């Protein structure tokens, strides 16, 4: 009987690579088993001290320099230092720098007890993560009153999750620490800042007198507080967007049979090709030599430098060195596949954890030397799909999105990637990275600029923005605004309690509440038709009717308007004593887009760069405006 072909027959150097991996682990300390290393490589962001201790060898990012202007891209939490970590982009040196918090900011949550009563909760004050209490006063917009609360300050973010269960009622205990940090310091991701005294000082463009007059004219019917807010917001739309140096990469993995999908948690099979395509024009493919297919590689293919390896381990090590040249890495499904597979496979081959510039948190793949964006997650966002790209794609594969958005396709193959000759494999792998990069560079960097503008609007770091739904973007903006105003962020259960008291019955089966009247059109053929269109109809209704969580169905109010259905039945009441935050922000974005930035984008006297920016600005506003009423209804 003929001997069955093994991986070692196909990849002769594999046996030595695998043996080296086993040997390096057996010579390591007892705590460094493969499973232990893999586990540490998948630590969470909130508590990563174990993994950080294993990475002492590699200082992936240099500290920010005093007096230099950077763009804030992301805020994370460093478990080892127990501090917020800010990732800043230097547009001159084209690199990411880090700045650790120097304010002494700590995690906390609020309770509706005075300090004396809180001090008697033994389980709270004896918790090893308890730090101290602070007395704070906040305005509660839901009940329209000032409230004195106790701030429970703790030593690490994970403690908040545990300690909030001890108290009867905890406020603002569901917010991620890094977002809390952004709110408290009033930071805006995507905006330029100068490092002064180890702190960030805004370097936003000044609002000109001409801009102020334009705002006064466009928002003449709005309250003075809204016009002031508009002036405050203007810099986030006018500040330039840095064209960050970036690269897309993609890996191809060998599978022996059809239907066998490589498991990134096991990484049993070798990585046979890695492509890297940079915005600086660099194209490289790292390919693994093998015996079962035709070796027809060339040193150059389609403008890419090709390097062939006998050793998979050496190939991965060279790839890791190459990616460090880029502050931003792009993948398509890299969170779920490429990055976890690279980590597990590298550890199996004996590459030390501290030499791997990636971390798998279980929810996303982190690039330790910069920023990683998984474009699959961004394009999967329904708001992006529908409001930015008009529903052009219905499937979420790289091929479907590239065809719809770029008019390009993946390289067509009629067999498994594993059985392609090396030249075809290189071509296939390379083109995947090319179109992944192009998804952020086409139409004058439309998608990248959009991400930055959306980050500025939502106040989310660029990595979090690219991975979350639009409801999270809007919620985060409102949380940020609450904190700037000194408002208490309401509890969901409080809002639901009031909503349950006044509830409409849906006419359409399966809907949660009664909707608008649907007018049936008359049948027949009609001529000389006049079209009547309302610009941003629903947002206009929200603004004009002052609709917001703290204004609808309020018990104590002097100026009330009733919302009636077509039969005259009162469905809800709206308080007009004060302006609702949802009405103000939704109306402001609507007026900014319709009355200011759509006009600015059509101005023939501005530069192409400004026109491109204004087009993106009004597109970003459109996403928020159209999504707001859906989130409001939910």
C-alpha positions as CSV (number, residue, x, y, z in Angstrom):
1,X,0.0,0.0,0.0
2,X,1.3,3.4,-1.0
3,X,2.3,5.7,1.9
4,X,-0.1,8.7,2.4
5,X,1.3,12.1,1.6
6,X,1.8,14.2,4.8
7,X,2.4,17.9,5.4
8,X,6.1,17.1,5.8
9,X,6.2,15.8,2.3
10,X,4.5,18.9,0.9
11,X,6.5,21.3,3.1
12,X,9.9,19.6,3.9
13,X,11.0,22.4,6.3
14,X,7.8,22.0,8.4
15,X,9.2,19.1,10.4
16,X,12.1,21.2,11.6
17,X,9.9,24.3,12.2
18,X,7.5,22.3,14.3
19,X,10.3,20.5,16.2
20,X,11.9,23.8,16.9
21,X,8.6,25.1,18.3
22,X,8.2,22.1,20.6
23,X,11.9,22.4,21.7
24,X,11.7,26.1,22.4
25,X,8.6,25.6,24.6
26,X,10.1,22.7,26.4
27,X,13.1,24.8,27.3
28,X,10.9,27.6,28.5
29,X,9.5,28.0,32.0
30,X,6.7,25.8,33.2
31,X,4.2,28.6,32.9
32,X,5.0,29.1,29.2
33,X,3.1,26.1,27.8
34,X,1.6,26.5,24.3
35,X,-2.0,26.7,25.7
36,X,-0.8,29.2,28.3
37,X,0.8,31.4,25.7
38,X,-2.2,31.3,23.5
39,X,-4.4,32.1,26.4
40,X,-2.3,35.1,27.3
41,X,-2.2,36.3,23.7
42,X,-6.1,36.5,23.9
43,X,-6.3,38.7,27.0
44,X,-8.9,41.4,27.2
45,X,-8.2,45.1,26.9
46,X,-9.6,45.8,30.4
47,X,-7.1,43.6,32.2
48,X,-4.0,42.7,30.1
49,X,-1.3,42.8,32.7
50,X,-0.4,39.1,32.2
51,X,0.2,39.5,28.6
52,X,2.0,42.8,28.9
53,X,4.5,41.2,31.3
54,X,5.4,38.7,28.5
55,X,6.0,41.6,26.1
56,X,8.8,43.3,28.0
57,X,11.2,42.7,25.2
58,X,9.2,44.7,22.7
59,X,8.4,48.4,23.2
60,X,6.1,48.5,20.2
61,X,5.3,52.2,20.4
62,X,7.5,55.2,21.3
63,X,6.2,57.8,23.8
64,X,4.7,61.1,22.4
65,X,7.1,64.1,22.4
66,X,6.5,67.4,24.1
67,X,5.4,70.2,21.9
68,X,4.5,68.0,18.9
69,X,1.0,68.1,17.2
70,X,-0.6,64.7,16.8
71,X,-4.0,63.4,15.8
72,X,-5.8,61.4,18.5
73,X,-7.0,58.1,17.0
74,X,-7.7,55.7,19.9
75,X,-7.9,55.5,23.7
76,X,-7.4,52.2,25.4
77,X,-6.7,51.0,28.9
78,X,-3.3,49.5,29.9
79,X,-3.7,47.0,32.6
80,X,-0.1,46.8,33.6
81,X,0.3,50.5,34.2
82,X,-3.4,50.9,35.3
83,X,-3.7,53.9,33.1
84,X,-5.5,55.1,30.0
85,X,-3.3,54.8,26.9
86,X,-3.8,57.3,24.0
87,X,-2.7,56.4,20.5
88,X,-1.6,59.5,18.6
89,X,-0.7,59.8,14.9
90,X,2.3,62.0,13.9
91,X,1.5,63.2,10.3
92,X,5.1,64.4,9.8
93,X,6.9,61.2,10.9
94,X,4.0,59.0,9.8
95,X,4.0,56.9,13.0
96,X,1.9,56.2,16.0
97,X,3.1,57.5,19.4
98,X,1.6,56.8,22.8
99,X,0.7,59.0,25.7
100,X,-0.2,57.6,29.1
101,X,-2.6,59.5,31.4
102,X,-0.9,61.9,33.7
103,X,-4.0,63.3,35.4
104,X,-4.5,60.4,37.9
105,X,-7.9,59.6,36.4
106,X,-9.4,56.4,37.8
107,X,-12.5,54.2,37.1
108,X,-15.6,55.0,39.0
109,X,-19.4,54.7,39.2
110,X,-22.1,56.7,41.0
111,X,-24.6,55.7,43.7
112,X,-27.6,57.4,45.1
113,X,-26.4,57.3,48.7
114,X,-24.5,59.8,50.8
115,X,-20.9,59.0,51.8
116,X,-21.9,58.1,55.4
117,X,-24.4,55.4,54.2
118,X,-22.0,54.2,51.5
119,X,-19.3,53.8,54.1
120,X,-21.4,51.3,56.0
121,X,-21.5,48.9,53.1
122,X,-18.7,46.6,54.3
123,X,-18.5,44.6,51.1
124,X,-17.9,47.8,49.2
125,X,-15.2,49.4,51.3
126,X,-13.4,46.1,52.0
127,X,-13.1,45.2,48.3
128,X,-9.4,45.2,47.4
129,X,-10.1,47.4,44.4
130,X,-12.0,50.1,46.4
131,X,-10.1,53.4,46.4
132,X,-12.2,56.2,47.9
133,X,-15.6,58.1,47.8
134,X,-16.2,61.6,46.4
135,X,-19.3,63.8,46.8
136,X,-20.6,65.0,43.4
137,X,-23.5,67.1,42.2
138,X,-25.2,66.5,38.8
139,X,-28.2,67.7,37.0
140,X,-30.7,64.9,36.4
141,X,-32.5,65.9,33.1
142,X,-34.9,63.0,33.4
143,X,-36.4,64.4,36.6
144,X,-35.3,68.0,35.9
145,X,-33.5,68.5,39.2
146,X,-30.0,68.7,40.7
147,X,-28.9,65.6,42.7
148,X,-26.1,64.9,45.1
149,X,-24.5,61.5,44.6
150,X,-21.5,59.6,45.8
151,X,-18.7,58.7,43.4
152,X,-17.3,55.3,44.1
153,X,-13.7,55.5,42.8
154,X,-11.9,52.1,42.2
155,X,-8.5,50.9,41.1
156,X,-9.3,49.0,38.0
157,X,-12.2,48.8,35.4
158,X,-13.0,45.2,36.1
159,X,-13.9,46.1,39.7
160,X,-16.8,48.3,38.5
161,X,-18.6,45.3,37.0
162,X,-18.2,43.4,40.3
163,X,-18.9,46.2,42.8
164,X,-22.0,47.7,41.0
165,X,-23.8,44.5,42.1
166,X,-23.2,45.3,45.8
167,X,-25.2,48.6,45.8
168,X,-28.9,49.1,45.4
169,X,-28.6,51.3,42.4
170,X,-25.5,52.2,40.3
171,X,-25.3,55.0,37.8
172,X,-22.9,55.2,34.9
173,X,-21.5,51.8,35.8
174,X,-22.1,50.2,32.4
175,X,-19.7,52.5,30.5
176,X,-16.3,51.2,29.4
177,X,-13.5,52.9,31.2
178,X,-11.7,54.2,28.1
179,X,-14.9,55.9,27.0
180,X,-15.4,57.4,30.4
181,X,-11.9,58.8,30.2
182,X,-12.7,60.5,26.8
183,X,-15.9,62.0,28.3
184,X,-14.2,63.3,31.4
185,X,-11.3,65.0,29.6
186,X,-13.6,66.2,26.8
187,X,-11.4,64.5,24.1
188,X,-12.5,64.2,20.5
189,X,-10.9,61.2,18.6
190,X,-9.8,62.2,15.1
191,X,-8.9,65.8,16.1
192,X,-5.4,67.3,16.3
193,X,-3.8,68.0,19.7
194,X,-0.5,69.3,20.9
195,X,1.3,67.6,23.8
196,X,1.9,70.2,26.5
197,X,3.1,69.1,30.0
198,X,2.2,65.5,29.2
199,X,-1.4,66.5,28.5
200,X,-3.3,67.1,25.2
201,X,-4.2,70.6,24.3
202,X,-6.6,71.1,21.3
203,X,-5.2,72.5,18.1
204,X,-8.5,73.0,16.3
205,X,-9.0,75.5,13.5
206,X,-10.5,78.8,14.6
207,X,-14.1,79.5,13.7
208,X,-14.0,82.6,11.5
209,X,-16.3,85.5,11.7
210,X,-17.7,84.5,8.3
211,X,-18.5,81.0,9.7
212,X,-20.2,82.5,12.7
213,X,-22.4,84.7,10.5
214,X,-23.2,81.7,8.4
215,X,-24.2,79.8,11.5
216,X,-26.3,82.7,12.8
217,X,-28.1,82.9,9.5
218,X,-28.7,79.1,9.0
219,X,-29.8,78.7,12.6
220,X,-31.7,81.9,13.1
221,X,-34.8,80.1,14.3
222,X,-32.8,78.0,16.9
223,X,-32.3,78.9,20.5
224,X,-29.1,80.8,21.4
225,X,-27.7,77.7,23.2
226,X,-28.0,75.7,20.0
227,X,-26.1,78.4,18.0
228,X,-23.4,78.4,20.6
229,X,-23.2,74.6,20.4
230,X,-22.9,75.0,16.6
231,X,-19.9,77.3,16.9
232,X,-18.3,74.8,19.3
233,X,-18.9,71.9,16.9
234,X,-17.7,73.6,13.7
235,X,-14.0,72.8,14.2
236,X,-14.7,69.0,14.1
237,X,-16.0,69.5,10.5
238,X,-13.3,72.0,9.4
239,X,-10.2,70.3,10.8
240,X,-8.3,68.5,8.0
241,X,-8.2,64.7,8.0
242,X,-4.7,63.2,8.0
243,X,-3.9,60.8,5.1
244,X,-2.4,58.2,7.4
245,X,0.2,55.8,6.0
246,X,-1.3,52.4,5.9
247,X,-1.1,48.9,4.6
248,X,-3.5,46.0,3.9
249,X,-2.4,42.4,4.5
250,X,-4.0,39.0,3.8
251,X,-2.9,35.4,4.6
252,X,-3.6,32.2,2.8
253,X,-3.6,28.9,4.7
254,X,-3.0,25.4,3.3
255,X,-5.9,22.9,3.7
256,X,-5.5,19.3,2.6
257,X,-9.1,18.7,1.5
258,X,-12.1,20.7,0.2
259,X,-14.5,21.8,2.9
260,X,-11.9,21.8,5.6
261,X,-11.9,25.3,7.1
262,X,-8.7,26.3,9.0
263,X,-9.4,26.9,12.7
264,X,-7.5,30.0,14.0
265,X,-7.7,28.7,17.5
266,X,-5.8,25.5,16.5
267,X,-3.8,26.7,13.5
268,X,-2.9,23.1,12.4
269,X,-2.0,24.0,8.8
270,X,0.8,26.2,7.5
271,X,0.4,29.7,6.2
272,X,1.4,29.4,2.6
273,X,1.3,33.1,1.5
274,X,1.1,36.6,3.0
275,X,0.6,39.7,0.9
276,X,1.2,43.2,2.1
277,X,0.2,46.3,0.1
278,X,1.0,49.8,1.4
279,X,-0.3,53.3,0.6
280,X,3.3,54.2,0.0
281,X,3.4,52.0,-3.1
282,X,5.1,49.1,-1.5
283,X,3.8,45.6,-2.5
284,X,5.3,42.4,-1.1
285,X,4.3,38.8,-1.0
286,X,5.9,36.3,1.3
287,X,5.3,32.8,0.0
288,X,6.2,29.3,1.3
289,X,8.1,26.9,-0.9
290,X,6.5,23.5,-1.5
291,X,6.9,20.2,-3.4
292,X,3.3,19.4,-4.5
293,X,2.7,22.2,-7.0
294,X,4.7,23.9,-9.8
295,X,7.3,26.3,-8.4
296,X,7.0,29.1,-11.0
297,X,7.6,32.1,-8.7
298,X,9.3,35.2,-9.9
299,X,11.0,38.0,-8.0
300,X,8.5,40.5,-9.3
301,X,4.8,40.0,-10.1
302,X,2.3,42.8,-10.9
303,X,4.6,45.3,-9.3
304,X,5.1,43.3,-6.1
305,X,8.3,42.0,-4.7
306,X,8.1,38.3,-4.1
307,X,10.2,36.4,-1.5
308,X,10.1,32.6,-1.3
309,X,10.8,30.7,1.9
310,X,11.7,27.2,2.9
311,X,10.9,27.9,6.5
312,X,7.4,29.1,7.5
313,X,8.8,30.4,10.8
314,X,11.3,32.6,9.0
315,X,8.6,33.8,6.6
316,X,6.4,34.9,9.6
317,X,9.3,36.6,11.4
318,X,10.1,38.6,8.2
319,X,6.5,39.6,7.8
320,X,6.3,40.8,11.4
321,X,9.3,43.0,10.8
322,X,7.8,44.4,7.6
323,X,4.4,45.4,9.1
324,X,6.1,47.5,11.7
325,X,6.8,50.1,9.1
326,X,3.0,51.0,9.0
327,X,1.0,52.8,11.7
328,X,-2.3,51.5,10.4
329,X,-3.0,48.0,9.2
330,X,-6.1,47.0,7.3
331,X,-7.6,43.5,6.9
332,X,-10.9,42.0,5.7
333,X,-12.1,39.6,8.5
334,X,-8.7,39.9,10.2
335,X,-10.4,40.0,13.7
336,X,-11.8,36.6,13.3
337,X,-9.2,34.9,11.1
338,X,-5.9,36.5,10.0
339,X,-4.7,37.8,13.3
340,X,-5.7,35.0,15.6
341,X,-4.3,32.5,13.1
342,X,-1.1,34.3,12.9
343,X,-0.7,34.4,16.7
344,X,-1.5,30.7,17.2
345,X,0.6,29.5,14.3
346,X,3.5,31.6,15.3
347,X,3.4,30.3,18.9
348,X,3.2,26.7,17.6
349,X,6.4,27.3,15.5
350,X,8.2,28.6,18.6
351,X,8.1,32.4,17.8
352,X,8.2,34.1,21.2
353,X,5.0,36.0,22.2
354,X,7.0,39.2,22.6
355,X,8.0,39.1,19.0
356,X,4.4,38.9,17.7
357,X,3.0,42.5,17.1
358,X,-0.6,41.3,17.5
359,X,-3.0,40.5,20.3
360,X,-6.3,38.7,20.2
361,X,-8.7,40.1,22.7
362,X,-11.4,37.6,21.8
363,X,-13.5,40.4,20.3
364,X,-10.9,42.0,18.0
365,X,-7.4,41.6,16.7
366,X,-5.1,44.3,18.1
367,X,-2.0,45.6,16.4
368,X,0.4,46.5,19.1
369,X,2.5,48.8,17.0
370,X,-0.4,50.9,15.8
371,X,-4.0,50.7,14.7
372,X,-5.8,47.8,13.1
373,X,-9.1,48.2,11.3
374,X,-11.1,45.2,10.1
375,X,-12.9,46.5,7.0
376,X,-15.4,43.6,7.1
377,X,-16.7,44.9,10.4
378,X,-17.1,48.5,9.0
379,X,-18.8,47.5,5.8
380,X,-21.1,45.1,7.6
381,X,-22.5,48.1,9.5
382,X,-26.0,48.6,8.1
383,X,-25.8,52.4,8.3
384,X,-22.6,52.4,6.2
385,X,-24.2,50.0,3.7
386,X,-27.5,51.9,3.4
387,X,-26.7,55.6,4.0
388,X,-23.2,55.8,2.6
389,X,-23.3,53.3,-0.3
390,X,-27.0,53.3,-1.0
391,X,-27.4,49.5,-0.4
392,X,-25.2,48.7,-3.3
393,X,-24.1,45.4,-1.9
394,X,-26.2,42.7,-0.3
395,X,-23.5,40.2,0.6
396,X,-20.6,41.0,2.9
397,X,-17.7,39.2,1.2
398,X,-14.7,41.0,-0.1
399,X,-15.6,40.1,-3.6
400,X,-19.2,41.4,-3.4
401,X,-18.2,44.6,-1.7
402,X,-15.3,45.3,-4.1
403,X,-17.6,44.7,-7.1
404,X,-20.3,47.0,-5.8
405,X,-18.0,49.8,-4.5
406,X,-14.9,49.6,-6.7
407,X,-16.1,47.7,-9.8
408,X,-13.3,45.2,-9.2
409,X,-13.4,41.4,-8.4
410,X,-11.1,39.0,-6.6
411,X,-8.9,36.8,-8.9
412,X,-11.0,33.9,-10.1
413,X,-9.7,30.4,-9.3
414,X,-11.2,27.0,-10.1
415,X,-9.6,25.0,-7.3
416,X,-8.6,25.3,-3.7
417,X,-6.0,27.9,-2.8
418,X,-3.9,25.0,-1.5
419,X,-3.5,23.5,-4.9
420,X,-2.7,26.7,-6.9
421,X,0.7,26.9,-8.5
422,X,2.8,29.4,-6.7
423,X,2.5,32.1,-9.4
424,X,-1.3,32.0,-9.3
425,X,-1.3,31.8,-5.5
426,X,0.8,35.0,-5.3
427,X,-1.5,36.8,-7.8
428,X,-4.6,35.7,-5.9
429,X,-3.2,36.7,-2.5
430,X,-1.8,40.0,-3.7
431,X,-5.0,41.2,-5.3
432,X,-6.9,40.6,-2.1
433,X,-4.7,43.0,-0.3
434,X,-4.8,45.5,-3.2
435,X,-8.6,45.7,-3.2
436,X,-8.7,45.8,0.7
437,X,-6.4,48.9,0.6
438,X,-8.3,50.4,-2.3
439,X,-11.5,50.3,-0.2
440,X,-10.0,53.1,1.9
441,X,-8.2,55.0,-0.9
442,X,-10.7,55.2,-3.7
443,X,-12.5,58.5,-4.4
444,X,-9.8,60.6,-2.6
445,X,-9.7,58.4,0.6
446,X,-13.5,58.6,1.0
447,X,-13.9,55.7,3.5
448,X,-10.9,56.7,5.6
449,X,-12.1,60.3,5.8
450,X,-15.6,59.1,6.6
451,X,-14.2,57.0,9.5
452,X,-12.4,60.0,11.0
453,X,-15.4,62.3,10.7
454,X,-17.6,59.6,12.2
455,X,-15.1,59.2,15.1
456,X,-15.2,63.0,15.7
457,X,-19.0,63.0,15.7
458,X,-19.4,59.9,17.9
459,X,-16.4,60.6,20.1
460,X,-15.4,56.9,19.7
461,X,-11.8,55.8,18.9
462,X,-11.3,54.8,15.3
463,X,-10.9,51.1,16.2
464,X,-14.1,51.0,18.2
465,X,-16.0,53.0,15.7
466,X,-15.1,50.6,12.9
467,X,-16.4,47.6,14.9
468,X,-19.7,48.8,16.4
469,X,-23.2,49.5,15.2
470,X,-24.5,53.0,14.5
471,X,-26.7,52.8,17.7
472,X,-23.4,52.7,19.7
473,X,-22.1,55.7,17.8
474,X,-25.2,57.8,18.6
475,X,-25.4,56.6,22.3
476,X,-21.7,57.5,22.8
477,X,-22.2,61.0,21.4
478,X,-25.1,61.6,23.8
479,X,-23.1,60.2,26.8
480,X,-20.2,62.6,25.9
481,X,-22.6,65.5,25.6
482,X,-24.2,64.6,29.0
483,X,-20.8,64.6,30.6
484,X,-19.8,68.0,29.1
485,X,-23.0,69.6,30.5
486,X,-22.6,68.0,33.9
487,X,-25.7,65.9,33.4
488,X,-26.4,62.5,35.0
489,X,-26.6,59.8,32.3
490,X,-30.0,58.1,32.9
491,X,-30.5,54.4,33.7
492,X,-32.2,52.4,31.0
493,X,-34.6,50.9,33.5
494,X,-35.8,54.4,34.6
495,X,-36.7,55.3,31.0
496,X,-38.4,52.0,30.5
497,X,-40.4,52.5,33.7
498,X,-41.9,55.8,32.4
499,X,-42.4,54.3,28.9
500,X,-44.4,51.4,30.3
501,X,-46.9,53.8,31.8
502,X,-47.8,55.4,28.4
503,X,-47.7,52.8,25.6
504,X,-49.3,52.8,22.2
505,X,-50.6,49.6,20.6
506,X,-49.1,48.7,17.2
507,X,-51.5,48.4,14.3
508,X,-49.1,46.3,12.3
509,X,-48.5,42.9,13.8
510,X,-45.0,42.4,15.2
511,X,-44.2,46.1,15.7
512,X,-43.5,47.5,19.1
513,X,-45.6,50.7,19.0
514,X,-48.0,52.6,16.8
515,X,-46.4,54.2,13.8
516,X,-47.3,57.0,11.4
517,X,-50.3,57.2,9.2
518,X,-49.7,55.5,5.8
519,X,-51.6,57.2,3.0
520,X,-52.7,54.9,0.2
521,X,-52.0,56.5,-3.2
522,X,-54.9,56.8,-5.7
523,X,-54.9,54.4,-8.5
524,X,-54.5,55.4,-12.1
525,X,-52.2,57.3,-14.5
526,X,-51.5,61.0,-13.7
527,X,-49.7,63.8,-15.5
528,X,-48.3,67.2,-14.5
529,X,-47.2,65.8,-11.2
530,X,-45.6,68.2,-8.6
531,X,-43.2,66.5,-6.2
532,X,-43.3,67.7,-2.6
533,X,-40.2,66.6,-0.6
534,X,-39.3,67.4,2.9
535,X,-35.6,67.7,3.7
536,X,-34.8,65.2,6.5
537,X,-38.5,64.8,7.4
538,X,-38.1,62.7,10.6
539,X,-35.2,64.7,12.0
540,X,-37.2,67.9,11.4
541,X,-40.2,66.4,13.3
542,X,-37.9,65.5,16.2
543,X,-36.5,69.0,16.3
544,X,-39.8,70.9,15.9
545,X,-41.6,68.7,18.4
546,X,-38.8,68.8,20.9
547,X,-38.7,65.0,21.1
548,X,-36.3,63.6,23.6
549,X,-36.2,61.1,26.4
550,X,-36.5,63.8,29.1
551,X,-39.3,65.8,27.4
552,X,-41.8,63.2,26.4
553,X,-44.7,62.3,28.9
554,X,-43.2,64.5,31.7
555,X,-45.5,64.9,34.7
556,X,-44.5,68.4,35.8
557,X,-44.4,70.9,33.0
558,X,-45.9,74.3,32.2
559,X,-45.8,74.3,28.4
560,X,-47.2,71.0,27.0
561,X,-48.1,70.0,23.5
562,X,-50.2,66.9,22.8
563,X,-49.4,64.4,20.1
564,X,-52.6,63.0,18.7
565,X,-53.3,60.3,16.1
566,X,-55.7,60.7,13.1
567,X,-58.7,60.0,15.3
568,X,-57.8,62.7,17.8
569,X,-56.7,60.4,20.5
570,X,-53.8,61.7,22.7
571,X,-50.8,59.4,22.3
572,X,-48.1,61.3,24.2
573,X,-47.4,64.8,25.6
574,X,-44.3,66.8,25.0
575,X,-42.8,69.4,27.4
576,X,-41.5,72.6,25.9
577,X,-40.2,74.2,29.1
578,X,-36.7,73.3,28.1
579,X,-35.0,72.1,24.9
580,X,-34.5,68.3,24.7
581,X,-31.0,67.1,24.0
582,X,-32.1,64.7,21.2
583,X,-34.1,67.5,19.5
584,X,-31.2,69.9,19.8
585,X,-28.5,67.6,18.5
586,X,-30.6,66.0,15.7
587,X,-31.8,69.4,14.6
588,X,-28.3,70.9,14.7
589,X,-26.9,68.1,12.5
590,X,-29.8,68.4,10.1
591,X,-29.3,72.2,9.8
592,X,-25.6,71.8,9.5
593,X,-26.0,69.4,6.6
594,X,-28.9,71.0,4.7
595,X,-28.2,74.7,5.3
596,X,-24.4,74.8,5.5
597,X,-22.3,71.9,4.3
598,X,-24.4,70.8,1.2
599,X,-24.0,74.3,0.0
600,X,-20.3,74.5,0.9
601,X,-19.6,71.3,-1.1
602,X,-21.1,73.0,-4.2
603,X,-19.1,76.2,-3.8
604,X,-17.1,76.6,-7.0
605,X,-14.5,78.8,-5.3
606,X,-13.1,76.2,-2.9
607,X,-10.1,73.9,-3.4
608,X,-10.7,70.2,-4.5
609,X,-9.4,69.1,-1.0
610,X,-12.0,71.3,0.7
611,X,-14.8,70.1,-1.6
612,X,-13.8,66.5,-0.9
613,X,-13.8,67.1,2.9
614,X,-17.2,68.8,2.8
615,X,-18.7,66.0,0.7
616,X,-17.5,63.6,3.4
617,X,-18.8,65.9,6.2
618,X,-22.3,66.0,4.9
619,X,-22.2,62.2,4.2
620,X,-21.2,61.6,7.9
621,X,-24.0,63.8,9.1
622,X,-26.4,62.0,6.9
623,X,-25.5,58.7,8.5
624,X,-26.1,60.1,12.0
625,X,-29.3,62.0,11.0
626,X,-31.0,59.0,9.3
627,X,-30.0,56.6,12.0
628,X,-31.0,58.8,15.0
629,X,-34.8,58.4,14.6
630,X,-34.4,54.6,14.3
631,X,-32.3,54.5,17.5
632,X,-34.8,56.9,19.2
633,X,-37.7,54.6,18.3
634,X,-35.8,51.5,19.6
